[in-house]
Amino acid sequence: MARPSPYPLELRKRAVRMVAEVRPEYDTEWSAMKAVAAKLGIGTTETLRKWVRQDQIDNGARPGTTTEESAQVRALKKEVAELKRANEILKAASGFLRGRARPATSALVTFIDEHRDRFGGVEPICTVLTEHGVSIAPSTYYAAKTRPPSLRAARDAELKALIQSVFDTNYRVYGARKIWRELQRQGHRVARCTVERLMRELGIVGAVRGKRVVTTVQDRAAERAPDLVDRDFVAVAPNRCWVADFTHVAAWAGTIYVAFVVDTFSRRIVGWSAATTKHTELVLAALEMGLWQRGREGSPHQPGQLIHHSDAGSQYTSFKLATHLDGEGIAASIGSVGDAYDNALMESTIGLFKTELIKPRRPWKTLSEVELATAEWVDWYNHRRLHGEIGHIPPAEYETKYYRETTKPQVTVTT
């Protein structure tokens, strides 16, 4: 946009008229312009010369763009610039312009805050939005900025901080349902739909599981124990049925195998191990850790009561593992190879392990790095992660509740 002239229009017309009147008194036109400029206090003779030339063009005495044509060009350029700005505003606002209902005023205020510097202030944005069916006046925007936050806005800000904290402290894998359950456990009364809405505003989502990879190789020559579970993974008490399996983790140092043993009663991981080979020692170490862990906690298994269920992989049908199970008084149970239903609970646990720990933290480098991360994840999984199958509480808490309810208080008889 051209800068306005510091000289009034009447002064410019008078100066041009005076040049034409005094021109015969001077040898050159420049001399006449110089004299007139000095008399009227015009800064430079060149300024007056431009006025004279433009007057000649406007009167048709000299070719060029007239003042009227220049004004039209400026107006057209301004209109084109405004249309381009309006188009950019509409592109930026396409997210809420698609809906039929008018967005909340708070959403419009946030949009204006984000784009006011880009589009030249508040008024242009309000004008474009209003012209396209989303009415908001500049006064509405300024009123919203000056008034104190509503009770809902203040509550939303408080809940967003809580939701983000729960999400960050739980491996960033919780979806709306588990975040809502955890907030309930912490004593915060909030609706699940509110958690879903605020999670959308925060831009956070729970982890989504990927497809399953088969790692088990069957040893057809080995004798197989019968399937004592028959896909019924509901146990009446701890140490009644353990399921086992292992998975692989791709690392820079080579493939790492991680084996787990899970108690079907509480979904608790009672034992695990990691190694760079998938020999029998891998799954045997996980079993021994489970036995040691239960003994340390004062709830060892009772011989003849516990079933160890796995698929028909060569590690689980090996003579070494079978001998160890027999020595501990544990009944071996074998399903089929590559059938997720025959060991569904274990497949689910491994799926969580991959989704919540392995995939988000790739790439992995060494065995020790995987072991340390797995130890931390198992501790969280057992003591803090909420499991919907057991009432949205951690496995360790579920077992503690069971032992507390089944242990009868002793009655002291006095005589």
C-alpha atoms as one frame of an Amber mdcrd trajectory, in Angstrom:
protein
   0.000   0.000   0.000   1.426   3.431  -1.061   2.364   5.839   1.690   0.034
   8.886   1.794   1.535  12.203   0.674   2.468  14.628   3.487   1.212  17.505
   1.284  -2.519  18.303   1.045  -4.236  17.723  -2.288  -5.186  21.389  -2.567
  -1.527  22.423  -2.149  -0.429  20.009  -4.864  -3.054  21.338  -7.307  -2.090
  24.938  -6.569   1.600  24.176  -7.106   0.927  22.544 -10.483  -1.267  25.507
 -11.515   1.402  28.035 -10.452   4.078  26.256 -12.486   1.914  26.593 -15.596
   1.294  30.305 -14.841   4.930  31.342 -14.226   6.506  29.104 -16.886   6.817
  31.962 -19.485   8.886  34.002 -16.997  11.691  31.410 -16.840  14.065  29.991
 -19.394  13.384  26.377 -18.410  10.534  24.443 -16.810  12.878  23.257 -14.085
  13.641  26.848 -13.087   9.922  27.612 -12.833   9.354  24.497 -10.702  12.266
  25.436  -8.440  10.870  28.925  -7.844   7.365  27.656  -7.097   8.696  24.949
  -4.745  10.642  27.572  -2.796   7.615  29.852  -2.457   5.226  27.105  -1.282
   7.700  25.343   1.034   7.828  22.094  -0.937  10.798  19.994   0.158  12.400
  19.294  -3.227  11.907  20.412  -6.801  11.783  16.754  -7.869   8.613  16.306
  -5.804   6.931  19.151  -7.653   8.163  17.785 -10.989   6.391  14.470 -10.274
   3.167  16.318  -9.511   3.379  18.211 -12.778   4.072  15.071 -14.817   1.185
  13.212 -13.203  -1.147  16.129 -13.954  -0.059  16.037 -17.589  -0.790  12.275
 -17.728  -4.207  12.746 -16.119  -5.070  15.451 -18.722  -3.916  13.270 -21.633
  -0.921  15.443 -22.531   1.598  12.690 -21.694   1.332   8.880 -21.912   1.299
   6.867 -18.670  -0.917   5.523 -15.885  -3.447   8.016 -14.650  -4.182   8.627
 -10.988  -7.560   6.949 -11.354  -6.015   3.874 -12.952  -3.399   3.664 -10.204
  -6.132   3.799  -7.591  -7.978   0.977  -9.354  -4.825  -1.170  -9.482  -4.197
  -0.584  -5.792  -7.801  -1.486  -4.982  -7.560  -4.688  -7.024  -4.287  -5.674
  -5.349  -5.827  -5.053  -1.963  -8.861  -7.160  -2.880  -6.672 -10.013  -4.136
  -4.589  -9.894  -0.949  -7.722  -9.996   1.204  -9.115 -12.939  -0.786  -5.843
 -14.841  -0.415  -5.832 -14.131   3.310  -9.464 -15.255   3.595  -8.618 -18.449
   1.717  -5.704 -19.170   4.072  -7.924 -18.502   7.097 -10.527 -20.928   5.755
  -7.868 -23.573   5.167  -6.604 -23.177   8.714 -10.161 -23.367  10.066 -11.222
 -26.342   7.918 -11.111 -28.625  10.968 -14.193 -27.119  12.586 -15.836 -25.608
   9.498 -16.749 -29.113   8.305 -19.170 -29.624  11.165 -22.704 -28.340  11.175
 -22.731 -27.012  14.726 -20.910 -23.845  15.635 -17.708 -24.574  17.558 -17.498
 -23.479  21.159 -16.348 -19.921  21.722 -13.301 -21.224  23.603 -12.252 -23.195
  20.510 -12.648 -20.103  18.311 -10.664 -17.992  20.760  -7.873 -20.576  20.752
  -7.890 -20.592  16.933  -7.638 -16.814  16.791  -4.792 -16.813  19.322  -2.869
 -19.294  17.208  -3.301 -17.394  13.920  -3.727 -13.687  14.728  -0.067 -12.858
  14.047  -0.158 -14.724  10.744  -3.350 -13.127   9.399  -2.945  -9.550  10.550
  -4.892  -9.428  13.776  -8.219 -10.404  15.263 -10.635  -8.482  13.042  -9.777
 -10.150   9.693 -10.198 -13.620  11.184 -13.519 -12.740  12.815 -14.774 -11.227
   9.549 -13.940 -14.297   7.462 -15.355 -16.756   9.992 -18.568 -14.767  10.332
 -18.999 -14.585   6.539 -18.818 -18.392   6.407 -21.336 -19.200   9.103 -19.151
 -19.227  12.227 -20.189 -15.989  13.863 -17.805 -14.370  16.304 -17.335 -10.650
  16.834 -13.999  -9.111  17.856 -15.712  -7.885  21.012 -16.641 -11.488  21.846
 -12.999 -12.515  21.471 -11.696  -9.697  23.668 -14.391 -10.352  26.278 -13.409
 -14.021  26.404  -9.755 -13.075  26.860 -10.425 -10.709  29.738 -13.021 -12.658
  31.709 -11.774 -15.177  34.292 -11.829 -18.864  33.239 -15.082 -20.716  33.789
 -15.421 -23.473  36.362 -15.389 -26.043  33.571 -12.240 -24.586  32.018 -10.493
 -24.584  35.381 -11.607 -28.165  36.019 -10.446 -29.219  32.553  -7.005 -27.726
  33.151  -6.733 -29.619  36.441  -7.856 -32.893  34.869  -5.530 -32.503  31.901
  -2.564 -32.347  34.247  -3.771 -35.492  36.040  -4.426 -37.346  32.781  -1.020
 -36.449  31.402   0.625 -37.589  34.631  -1.148 -40.964  34.580  -0.308 -41.416
  30.913   3.395 -40.561  31.386   3.899 -42.705  34.496   2.371 -45.807  32.887
   4.661 -46.260  29.900   2.440 -43.929  27.841   0.286 -46.929  26.875  -2.989
 -46.353  28.745  -6.115 -45.551  26.770  -9.142 -43.654  28.043 -10.591 -46.639
  29.919  -7.491 -47.353  32.018  -6.721 -43.682  32.641 -10.304 -43.246  33.836
  -9.965 -46.288  36.120  -6.671 -45.038  37.551  -8.163 -41.610  38.270 -11.022
 -43.326  40.079  -8.506 -45.282  42.180  -6.762 -42.027  43.074 -10.052 -40.549
  44.289 -10.773 -38.219  41.367 -14.421 -38.289  40.353 -14.612 -37.800  36.599
 -16.720 -39.242  33.791 -15.092 -41.498  31.239 -16.414 -39.365  28.358 -14.660
 -36.372  29.928 -11.383 -38.304  29.971 -11.883 -39.205  26.304 -12.562 -35.572
  25.381  -9.558 -34.224  27.261  -7.291 -36.926  25.817  -8.332 -35.801  22.341
  -7.494 -32.207  23.250  -4.125 -33.325  24.636  -3.459 -35.410  21.540  -2.641
 -38.617  23.432  -3.833 -42.132  22.601  -3.275 -45.548  24.120  -1.031 -48.200
  22.611  -2.418 -50.463  19.885  -1.214 -54.024  19.556   0.426 -55.321  16.392
   0.254 -58.730  14.756   1.591 -61.870  16.397   4.873 -63.531  15.366   5.320
 -67.308  15.840   8.670 -68.209  17.480   7.970 -71.775  18.624   9.427 -74.777
  16.751   7.853 -78.153  17.441   9.941 -81.229  18.210   7.828 -83.958  16.639
  10.017 -86.720  18.054   9.517 -85.656  21.672   6.793 -87.122  23.837   4.104
 -84.600  24.654   2.210 -84.171  27.898  -1.595 -84.016  27.665  -3.502 -80.731
  27.508  -4.793 -80.395  31.069  -6.069 -76.830  30.616  -8.179 -77.186  27.459
  -8.280 -73.410  26.954  -9.808 -72.831  30.405  -7.504 -70.215  31.923  -9.602
 -69.454  35.009  -7.960 -70.618  38.244  -9.642 -70.636  41.635  -6.515 -69.599
  43.552  -2.867 -68.648  43.020  -0.397 -71.429  42.145  -3.017 -73.573  40.451
  -2.155 -72.941  36.808   0.888 -71.263  35.276   1.192 -70.615  31.556   4.538
 -70.169  29.800   5.885 -69.012  26.467   8.689 -66.897  25.036   9.156 -64.272
  22.348  12.036 -62.626  20.510  13.433 -59.079  20.485  15.547 -57.799  17.598
  18.692 -56.067  18.904  21.940 -54.768  17.411  23.862 -57.492  19.219  21.581
 -60.184  17.742  18.215 -61.753  18.496  17.264 -61.835  22.180  14.697 -64.285
  23.527  12.526 -63.443  26.548  10.503 -66.135  28.347   7.626 -65.563  30.767
   5.612 -67.580  33.278   2.202 -66.174  34.236  -0.197 -67.241  36.993  -3.636
 -67.474  35.389  -5.415 -66.609  38.640  -4.133 -63.048  38.863  -2.378 -62.544
  35.482   0.793 -61.947  37.480   4.168 -62.595  35.846   5.783 -64.853  38.415
   8.974 -65.519  36.464  10.870 -64.432  33.374  14.278 -64.781  31.765  16.200
 -63.462  28.765  18.999 -64.985  26.696  20.592 -64.877  23.270  19.624 -68.514
  22.609  16.282 -70.293  22.838  17.448 -73.483  24.471  15.641 -75.261  27.302
  17.660 -73.260  29.838  15.751 -70.125  28.755  12.324 -71.447  29.774  13.717
 -73.387  32.739  15.220 -70.184  34.187  11.825 -68.456  33.979  10.188 -71.376
  35.790  12.846 -71.440  38.526  12.452 -67.712  39.047   8.704 -68.198  39.527
   9.244 -70.939  42.094  11.824 -68.837  43.943   9.615 -65.750  43.846   6.622
 -67.575  45.304   8.752 -69.115  48.031  10.280 -65.779  48.971   6.826 -64.229
  49.314   5.696 -67.011  51.649   3.214 -68.548  49.206   5.069 -71.518  47.667
   3.225 -73.927  45.395   1.949 -77.175  46.841   3.116 -80.330  45.043   0.300
 -81.891  43.079  -1.762 -78.685  42.824   0.083 -76.688  40.148  -0.199 -77.138
  36.366   2.489 -75.769  34.022   0.902 -75.147  30.604   2.732 -74.251  27.383
   2.650 -74.937  23.657   4.417 -77.871  22.047   7.697 -76.127  21.381  10.842
 -78.228  21.687  11.939 -76.290  24.775   8.745 -77.223  26.646   8.665 -80.850
  25.542  12.328 -81.430  26.457  13.310 -84.168  28.895  15.199 -81.647  31.051
  12.141 -79.470  31.686   9.877 -82.474  32.194  12.255 -83.884  34.811  12.378
 -80.564  36.641   8.578 -80.252  36.663   8.219 -83.779  37.958  10.745 -83.128
  40.705   8.792 -80.077  41.871   5.472 -81.903  41.822   4.147 -79.810  38.934
   1.929 -81.348  36.275   2.998 -80.604  32.696   0.344 -79.532  30.189   1.026
 -79.043  26.478  -1.141 -77.387  23.854  -0.453 -77.219  20.113   2.144 -75.229
  18.140   1.218 -71.831  16.719  -2.344 -71.957  18.037  -2.990 -68.738  19.922
  -6.186 -70.135  21.478  -4.405 -73.024  23.175  -2.244 -70.543  25.097  -4.308
 -67.388  24.720  -3.496 -65.855  28.096   0.230 -66.107  27.486  -0.118 -64.718
  23.968  -1.976 -61.763  25.435   0.797 -61.078  27.949   3.491 -61.250  25.294
   1.429 -58.940  23.114   1.345 -56.384  25.923   5.096 -56.784  26.442   5.754
 -56.032  22.782   3.240 -53.197  22.528   3.995 -51.418  25.794   7.763 -51.862
  26.049   9.590 -53.301  23.061   8.111 -51.403  20.120   8.016 -47.887  21.653
  11.694 -48.056  22.733  13.272 -49.497  19.603  16.056 -49.904  18.617  17.469
 -52.236  21.279  21.219 -52.734  21.514  22.258 -55.443  23.975  20.950 -58.253
  26.162  21.620 -56.280  29.342  19.571 -53.343  28.065  16.597 -55.613  27.327
  16.930 -57.339  30.717  16.943 -54.071  32.669  13.952 -52.682  30.775  12.045
 -55.966  31.151  12.669 -56.028  34.909  11.251 -52.508  35.232   8.261 -53.319
  33.029   7.443 -56.549  34.920   7.538 -54.675  38.237   5.125 -52.071  36.833
   2.968 -54.779  35.231   2.624 -56.699  38.496   2.281 -53.857  40.992   0.809
 -50.817  39.209  -0.714 -51.709  35.842  -4.507 -52.041  35.901  -5.957 -55.262
  34.473  -9.588 -55.230  33.399  -9.934 -59.022  33.722  -9.409 -58.862  37.488
 -11.444 -55.782  38.302  -9.093 -53.055  37.100  -6.489 -53.545  39.812  -2.847
 -54.717  39.655  -2.149 -58.490  39.936  -0.200 -58.167  43.193  -3.087 -56.280
  44.778  -5.531 -58.908  43.511  -3.541 -61.697  45.145  -3.171 -59.743  48.396
  -6.932 -59.251  48.458  -7.469 -62.985  47.903  -5.159 -64.024  50.747  -6.691
 -61.434  53.075 -10.220 -62.671  52.392  -9.400 -66.390  52.622  -7.241 -66.247
  55.753  -9.514 -66.740  58.750  -8.628 -64.892  61.927  -7.641 -67.116  64.822
 -10.056 -67.311  67.739  -8.455 -67.170  71.157 -10.301 -69.090  73.858  -9.733
 -68.004  77.450 -10.655 -70.132  80.439
